[in-house]
Amino acid sequence: MKNTLKRIALILAKQYTSIGGQAVIEGVMMRSPNAFVVAVRKPDGTIRLRRDQWYGLSKKLNFMK
């Protein structure tokens, strides 16, 4: 029974993962509900990454609570 519940939880977690992305100049931005990362190619050919926490507008302004 315990293994079955673990499998169901893993299946549901995979189905409801919310990740999106879009192109930026010379790179890409990916965002999940809690974080984002931007990867861009610098003029010398190296790739620069920036990762940070993502806070939605409702969390920043507290108007949805």
Buried (B, 14 or more C-beta within 10 A) or exposed (E): EEEEEEEEEEEEEEEEEEEEEEEEEEBEBBBEEEEBBBBBEEEEEEEEEEEEEEEEEEEEEEEEE
